[in-house]
Structure formats: C-alpha cells, structure tokens
Amino acid sequence: MAGYNEIRGLEVKYLSADPANPENGQVWYNSTTGKLRAAGINVPASWASGGNLGTARYQLGGAGNAVTAGLAFGGYTNTGTGYAVTEEYDGSSWTGGGALPVQKRGMANAGTQTAALSGGGFRGPPSPYVVSTTEEYDGSSWTGGGALNTARGFLGGCGLQTAGLAIGGANDTPAWVEDVTNVESYNGSSWTNGTALPVGQRGNRAVGTTTACLNVGGLASPGPGVQVSLEYDGSSWTSAGNLATTRYGGAASGIQTSALNFGGSLPPGPFSDATERYDGTSWTTDTALPAAQMNNASTVSSPSSSVLSFGGGAPASNVTVEYTGETTAVKNLTTS
C-alpha cells in the first residue's frame, strides 16, 4: 500500500531551521523551535491602528505611495475652523511639514509625500467658498501651481504632481450642492479641460493615472448616491462595476485594475465602515474599517494591498489605520 509521501510526492522534513524558500503547501518540523510548520497559509486582510494625527480634522487632503510615507494637509473641524496644517507619516508617527499657503478642504489630491498635488477645494467663511488654486509639495514646502479652469470643491483627484486629474466636484451656487461634470488634467504647470463626466457629482474619489483612472462613489444632487464606477482612458469614460454599498465622501487607493474604497456615507444614513476591493471588473466586500468613517483621507497613490486611512468626521478625528491585504505566510500547525 502506498504511503502518504508517495501519493503526495512531498515529505514532512525534520529541519533545524525553516527553509529559505518553502513551496506553497510545504510542511516541515522545526526541531529548534519544536513546531510543525507550513507555508502558504492564508492570512486575511486587516486594518490595524497607526499613530494619531497631530491635528484632528476631516475633509483633508491625502497623498503618498506607501503606509510608511503618508501626507495629510488642510482640512476642517465641526467648530468651523479650517486648517493649512501639513503632516508627514513615517509608518508609526506624524510630524509637522510645511503649511499650505491658505487653509482649505475638500480638494483634489494626488502624488507622493515628497511630490504632492492639491487642486481646488473649499475655504472660508467668508464667501466665495470654492477656490481654483493649485499647490505643489516638495517634501518640505508648498508652492503655487497653475489654477484650475473651474473653481470647485469636494472633487476627486488622482495621478502624479506632474500628471494629475481633477474630477467633478461642487461649486458655490447654491449652497455648495450644484454638482459639476468638469474634468481637467494637469501637466505640472497648467490645467487642460478633458472629457466631462456623464453626470455631475461631488464627494467622489479617484485612483490611477491620467490615462487609466477609476472614479468611484460620489453624490449627484438631487438624486441618489453614485453606485456606478467609471473608468477613464484619457479621452472617454466607460461604466465599470457597481459598488455593493453606495456612498460618497470615503477614501480610495490603488490603480484602475486594483483599487480599494473605504468609508463614506449616503444621506440620510450614518457613516459607513464598508471596505470594497476592485479587480478591474467588479467590487468585492473586504474587511471593514475598525470604525465607520467619512471625509477621511488616504495614501491615494499606494497599492491597494497596503493603504493608510487618516482623519475624518464630523466630529473631527485624528485616527490613523493601516490596511494590509490578504497574504500567505508561514504558520505554526502545532503549539509545542
């Protein structure tokens, strides 16, 4: 009669140390630790606490391409205070960076910790609230860039400092709820009008590049939230997969074919803790945020497998959480 190792073709080896590159599914006994070990054990996605922001705020901007290199700027509080504060994250704590030239919130944001882009947004009071200003961050200070053609706030943004997009948003009339369809691309010095969205929306989020962008979520007044995601190829918009949980004002990260969307709300309902993953075709429910959140920011240029979410509200929050996607790992099969 054939033994297990003859049927499977693998033996449970007796080793003094873990193998350097174990095969997926390989099992061995580590004689040094006295534990039976296996490679390829599934570890589900998770959110974990990070270091708190120095300034609690919501409707803030976010940039960065890693959980060890995040950038938070601008924002607002429920007391009516606007911020120009910038903070940088190193994977464990936030430290102060160069302040924005003016306080603003709800801006389009893109880029990395050392090359970030902020376009448009809201400021004030007093009116006018929407702005067209653009700011560029070099890792220590902000400088002015070319102005948007259409002033607006609560808009989506993605891309790089020298190649970014500003998508949708709302203008000043009436009371910030006139949603716009405007799309503009930035080349590092000026904005150029692109192909408009099929429907005006605000509180939308975007990831990717100027020629491979994913626009997700949003609110289209006076109608419902926007469930349909849209993909942009640099010249035209096409419908993509529907969100399972319709919402706006959350955060997102990743690229057009691998994105993460988390948090948000759909009036008159409460804030959402929903996290969803996009694979280029459809959205799948993922591990929920530790707490429901809205108007949070993210390391928008991070891969969808490793993301930072920070701030949110109202009331204003200083909470930072770090997302790690599903992985495989070497695990103990015994405890002794």
Helices and strands as residue ranges (DSSP letters): H 4-8, E 13-15, E 27-30, E 35-43, E 46-49, E 61-66, E 69-73, E 86-89, E 94-96, E 108-112, E 115-122, E 130-137, E 142-144, E 156-160, E 163-167, E 183-186, E 191-193, E 205-208, E 213-216, E 228-232, E 237-242, E 251-255, E 258-262, E 275-278, E 283-285, E 297-298, E 306-310, E 320-324, E 327-332
